[in-house]
């Protein structure tokens, strides 16, 4: 979200000229969404759920043969490792890059955090070493002394060679990243529908190859942005983010669809494949953060030496996964599976106009169909709203964690450790979630997770009143307690909603989850970076983002208790059949 947003986030149907063609094309898109949903909606020991939430044993429970899955799908899993590693490796350096480009006037004494005071008696000794002027409003050198920048290897460094006020740098970066994320979420909503249609008609491989191509463009744009004025730099930030989100929207659905293709008819291999994908992605996250740590320790002031080599690496990755025989991705969608609607012959301009119109109508029809489906189930409808608000409040605060630690005096490389610890807490929470679900059922586990998150975020928020122990409150509250809560929350939510509709409606349900999350984020997500977060705040206001999230979690917990008491809570999922048998390895399935 972020984590991703995320994270991660992440399809649709095609709209024809008549109602019948709409229905036919929607079925193809739903199949892709259902595959993507299946990977995240799998819940171990689901048959042990009770209190109105009993359903049959998950078809994708798996057999524990992760090594077998890796042997059967090496190219798919290798690509998943690479794309996840590459995305997270450049994540923290990207934030540091934005910090390094913030400029502000040279401050007057008393000097803010990020600078130190040099008295009049020392001015004659430092005249030749004055910092470069980056702003027309720089304070003049007066008899009261001058503010000089802290050394870039000092924890008190402002994070930018162009601004000596750390609070200004953190505040501007937070607002830029918040707006950037808002724009990306808007375009991502449309991209995920278009990507789903491509996955189900053209194939899975084109989506992944397009993503590799976009990586080259994105890294090249960031390299160019190192040499342009600030206004153009900000414009490039928004442009590259839109490109990245648009092309990355279909990556995870395509990978899940590939695994479903390779394991068609074999439930054990399918479960193992999805489990292997999750393990590899979590592992790549941690390794990527560790690899990015030395980059942050350099405290770069010019990032051309970082984005330039990454552009070259992106080109190499494109060649490896597109042309090398031993690692090139291969299409898994068979001609019998593809849903390509017949189109009347027409000229090129009419064809392009028809595609755009069909895409827009497809998005509208799929969204409306999803709302109609859940409107019949008040429990499900309200629970999707609760999930969207939970995600918004969680990501709203967590996305500020790096800036918060930097404001507490952390060196930027050490502040990035929070993300590594967060992922480990997510893994821990996910590992214990089956136990919680077995003993408290899925809704009970969801409520416990909300309470854990509310408690953890509240503890972190109180750190603003006690800055001496604020970092301890952050690690114990947000990372440990809150992270474990999120790890339990996600599988609990998946277990709850997966039994509310039949298998053939899973795709429609999952697309609606994406839509509602995006709408909620677009409507209220900017409250955290733009209103609640103040880099120069003191006392309780410094922890306001976390206190706001805790209040939202408590409100949602009470809302959930009310709908459990007064709404009909009967599962509606029906059994579905399985596909044809396929259990051979990836290279032999051509």
C-alpha positions, 0 to 999 in steps of 0.5 A: 500500500501500500505495502503497498500498500500495500500492500502489494494490491491487484482485473476485470471483464470485457464489455461487448456491444450487447448484454450477452457479450458483456456476460460472456466476457465477464466470465473470462475476467472473473476466472482470472480474479478468482485465481488471484483471490484463491491464492490469498483466500486459502485458509488452512483447517477451514473446516474447523471454523464454527459459529456459522462459518463452517465450510468445506476443507480448502481445495488448496490446502497443499501437501507441504512439498514446497521444494517440489513446487519450486522444481515444477515451476522454477521460472515462475518462482524465479521471476516472482523472487526477482520482481519482489526483490527489485521493487523493495530494494529500490523502495527505501532509497527512493524515499531517501532520494525524494528527501535529498531533493527538498530545498529550503532557505538557509535558516536564521539562528536559532538553528533548527534540527539539521543544522548547527550554530556557528558564532560570529567569532568563528565566521572568518574561519568558515567563510570559504566553506559556507554551504552552497546557496539553493534558495533566493530567500537564504538568510544573510550572514549577520552578527548573530552567527550563521546556521551550518549543515550537520554532517551527512553521516550524523543522525541529526543531518537534515537528509538533504544537502539543499535544506538545513531544516530536517522538519521541512524535509520530512514534511515536504517529502511526506506530502509529496509521497502522499499525493503521489500514492493517491494519484497512483491508487486512482490509476491503479484502479483502472489498470487492474481491470485492464490487466485482468482482461489481458491476462485472460485473453492475450495471456499471462506472459505479455503482462510480465514482459510489459512489467519488465519493460516498464522497469527500464522506463521508470529507472531511466526517468528517475536517472534523468530526474537527477539533472532537472529543476525541482518542478520537473523532478516532482513531475517525473516522480508522479509520471514514473509512479503512474507507469509503475503502478499501471504495469505492476497491477497485473503482475501478481494476478498473472503469477497466480494464474500461471501457478493455477495453470501449471497445477490444473487438476492437482490440488496438492501442487496448486496449494504448494505452488501458492505457498511457495510463492508466498514464502519466496515473496516474503523472503525476497522482501527481507533480502531486499531490505537488507540489500538496500541498507548499505545504500542508505548508509552511504547518505548519497546527495546525488542519486544518479550513481544509483538509478543509472546502474539500476537502469542497466540492471533492468535491461539485463533482467528483460533479456534474461526473462525474455530471451535466455532459453534457461530462464525465459518465461513461457506462456501457460494459457492454452488456446482453449482457455483464452476468452477472445470475443469475436469482433466484426471487421472494422477500420483501425480507428473504430477498432481503437475507439471500440476497445476504449469504450469496451474497457470503460463499460467493462469496468463499470459493469463489473463494479456494478455487478459486484455491488449488486451481488454483495448488496443482497448480503448485508453482512458481507457488504458491511464487512467489506466496508470495515476491511477497506477502512481497516486497510486505510487506517493501517496503511495511513500510519504505517506509511509514515513510520520511516518519517516518524523514526527520522523525526525521532533522530534515527539515521535513515538506514536504521530507520529502514529496519522498521520495514524488515521487522514489520515483515517478520511480524507479519509472517509471525502473525500469519503463522499463528492465524490458523490457531486463532481461527480454529479456536475463535472462528474467523470473525473472532480472530478478526476482532482479536486482530483489530484489538491488537492493532488498536492497542499497538497503534495507541501505544505508539501514539502515546510516544509523542508525549514521552519522546525519550521512550517514543522509539520503544513504544513504536517498536513494541506497539506498531511493529510487534503488536500491530504487525502480528495483528495485521498478520492475523487479520488478513487470513481471517478476512479472507476466510470470512469473505471466501464463504459468502459467495460461490466459486463462480462469483469469487472474481467479482467479489475480489474485484469489488474488494479492490474497488472499495479499498481504492475508493476508501483510500482516495476519499480519506487516505490523505488525512494521515500524510496531509493533516495528521502528520506534522514533522515539527509537532510536539507532545501528543500531536507527534503521535496523532497519526497512530492515535487516529488509526487506533480510534478507527480500529476501535470504532470498526471493532464495535461496528463488527460486533453490531453486525454479528449480533444483528445481521444474518451470518449464513455462508453461501459458498458452493462447491466447484469442480476442478480442472484437468489433471496436470502434474508435470514440471514447467519445462515439459508443459509446453 
